[in-house]
Amino acid sequence: MKNQTYPKHPEYLEHLASMIRIPTVSTSGYEAQYHMEAFHQLLETLYPTLWKTAEIQKIGRALLLRIKGVGEKKPILFVAHMDVVAAQGNWKYPPFSGTIAEDCIWGRGSLDMKGALCALLEAVEECLQQGMHFDRDLYLNLSCDEEIGGPTTKKIAQMLRKKKVRFEVVYDEGGTFVMNLLGKVRVRSAAVAIAEKGSAKVYLTARTHGGRAANPPKGTPIARLSDFVHYVEHHSVFKKRVPEEILLMYEKSAPYMKGIDRLLYGNRLFLKLFGRFYLEPSMLGTTIAFTLTEGGSAVNVIPEQAVITANVRVNSVESLKESLRKLEQIAKRMDIEVSCDGDGDAIKVTDIHCEGYRNLEVCIREVFGEIPVIPTMLNGGTDSKHYKKMTENIVRFSPIYISPEQGSGVHGENERLYADQMEQAVAYYRCLLGKYEKNRKR
C-alpha cells in the first residue's frame, strides 16, 4: 500500500491530524476527553461549503446533515461516527497528537473512523464546491456515540421514521480491504458487509432464600447458573446452517482460490451439506458469550440472587425470539429466569444486485483496481442497524486498508493510517457521490 510519495493533497492529512487532536472519547469515565462541541466547530471550519449548503440538525451531540437534491428519488444516507474509544497503553507517538511520521498518520481514530469520516467530508465538500447537484436528497448521520452502541443514532432514526423517510441505500463502515480472505483468497480483496448480526443482552437470574455458607444447601443461585453456562457451552443449543450471506461470500471468493478449494467452495450444494461441520461457528447461527456476573456480598453468605449477563448474537438462520425460546427451555429446568434487552434480530441481507451495492462495487474497482469485491457478514455492530426498518439495503465498507500489524491498533495501541491512503479514500467517495449526480448518464 505504501508508495513513499508525498500526497498530491497534503491538506487531507492536515485536516485528519486536526480531527485526531480533538479527543472525542465516548467511553464512560473519560468525560474529560470528550470534546464533541470543539469537534463540531472544527468541521464547520474545514468544510464551509458543506455547512453553508446543508440543513443541519443537532440531536444530542450528533449531527444530521441534509443536502437537498433534485427529483423525487428515495434519498441515500451515509453513516459515520465522530467518537472514538479510549487510548490506553504505551504509544510510540501521543494518541491525540495526529503525528505524521514513518509514512503514517498516528492517533486514536485514524482508522476507526476519523480517517474515513475525513475522506467522506472532503469528497462532499469538493463535489459541492464544483457545483454538483444530486438526483435525490443526501443525508449524513455523524454519530457522537457509536462506540457505546449508538443510542443517539437510534433517536435520529426514530425521528426520521416518524417523518416517513425511507432510504434507497444506507452506507456505513464495517467491511474493509483484506489480505488472504478466508485463508484462501491469496490476493487483496474488498470485503463488503451485506449482513450484520443482531445483538442483545440476555439476563439469567437465579434466586433463593439465601443462607449461611457454613451449612450450604444444594442448588444455590451461583451453582445453578454455573450448570446453565456449562450446559450451553457443551451442547449445540442453536440452529446451525450456512446462511445465504456466507454462501454468497464463498461463491464470490471461489474464482480467486486454487485447486480443489476453487471447486468445492464454489459449490453451493457442497457448502449447504457439509459447511456446518467445518466453518466457524459464528458463521452458522446464534452465538452466546457470558460476559458479566453479579451476586454475593460476603464470603460467608449465600446470595439470595445471582445474575449472569450474556451477549447473544443472531444471524439470519433464526430469530432472536427462537434463540431465546431455546435458552428458556434449558433455564426452566434449572429454575432460572431469562429476560432480554434489545431488538437483536439480524439485519436483513442486502441484495448484491441492488443499485447501492453495484455503485459501490464499480467505485472500488475504478479507484483501487480490478480486485475481488466479496460480500461478507459482519459479526460486530454498526450504527446502520438503527435504520434496518427504513431501507432494504445497507452496505458496510470503509475504503481504508488495515494491515496485519495495524489490526491490533484499531482499538488498541499505536493506531495509525498509511498516509498515502487518504488520496484514494477521497477519490472513492467522490466516485460514489458521482453515481448520484443529477445529470449523470445512466
Secondary structure as UniProt FT lines:
FT   HELIX           10..20
FT   STRAND          24..25
FT   TURN            28..29
FT   HELIX           31..33
FT   HELIX           36..46
FT   HELIX           48..53
FT   STRAND          55..59
FT   TURN            60..61
FT   STRAND          62..67
FT   STRAND          73..81
FT   TURN            95..96
FT   STRAND          100..101
FT   TURN            102..103
FT   STRAND          104..106
FT   TURN            108..113
FT   HELIX           114..129
FT   TURN            130..131
FT   STRAND          136..143
FT   HELIX           146..148
FT   HELIX           151..162
FT   TURN            163..164
FT   STRAND          169..172
FT   STRAND          176..178
FT   TURN            182..184
FT   STRAND          189..196
FT   STRAND          198..207
FT   STRAND          211..212
FT   TURN            213..214
FT   HELIX           221..234
FT   HELIX           244..253
FT   HELIX           254..256
FT   HELIX           259..265
FT   HELIX           268..278
FT   HELIX           281..284
FT   STRAND          287..295
FT   TURN            299..300
FT   STRAND          301..302
FT   STRAND          305..314
FT   TURN            316..317
FT   HELIX           320..333
FT   TURN            334..335
FT   STRAND          336..341
FT   TURN            352..353
FT   HELIX           355..368
FT   STRAND          373..378
FT   HELIX           383..387
FT   TURN            388..389
FT   STRAND          394..396
FT   HELIX           404..407
FT   TURN            408..409
FT   STRAND          416..418
FT   TURN            419..420
FT   HELIX           421..434
FT   TURN            435..436
FT   TURN            438..439
//
